[in-house]
Amino acid sequence: PAIALYTSALKADIRAAEFPRHQNCQHTFGDGRPLTATEKARAYYSRAAATYATGDYPEAFADLERCIQFDPRMPKAFGLLGDVALHHPEGSEEPDFRKALAAYDVAVSLGANEAEIWANKAKAHVGIHELAHALSA
């Protein structure tokens, strides 16, 4: 239901009556006005997080690219983009360690400091055989 609600609001480009909270997203829309760029970014991020959780990695990747277009300074979007690249980039069966590392680097540069980002950044370094960097990540 969460994915459908976000999809409906994004298609209509209006604030829906209710959005479920997903992961770290804590927002609701409900006054019927057009979505702001920040709200669109949040909606795309939330839908990406929901589709990522269901295993639809290509759709999560596409939504994260849209999210970043609307808010290029959202650290958690780059963190999730790194997760998608690390696990199943754009529908591929192989991780894209360099793309994951680049996304995690942006997330950190924007202020992200979650342990999971640092751990996944280390995994990406290991994946490209940069063991010394993995230890310092």
Stockholm file with secondary structure:
# STOCKHOLM 1.0

chainA/1-137         PAIALYTSALKADIRAAEFPRHQNCQHTFGDGRPLTATEKARAYYSRAAATYATGDYPEAFADLERCIQFDPRMPKAFGLLGDVALHHPEGSEEPDFRKALAAYDVAVSLGANEAEIWANKAKAHVGIHELAHALSA
#=GR chainA/1-137 SS CHHHHHHHHHHHTBCCSCCCCCTTCCCCCCSCCBCCHHHHHHHHHHHHHHHHHHTCHHHHHHHHHHHHHHCTTCHHHHHHHHHHHHHCGGGCSSCCHHHHHHHHHHHHHTTCCCHHHHHHHHHHHHHTTCHHHHHHC
#=GC SS_cons         CHHHHHHHHHHHTBCCSCCCCCTTCCCCCCSCCBCCHHHHHHHHHHHHHHHHHHTCHHHHHHHHHHHHHHCTTCHHHHHHHHHHHHHCGGGCSSCCHHHHHHHHHHHHHTTCCCHHHHHHHHHHHHHTTCHHHHHHC
//
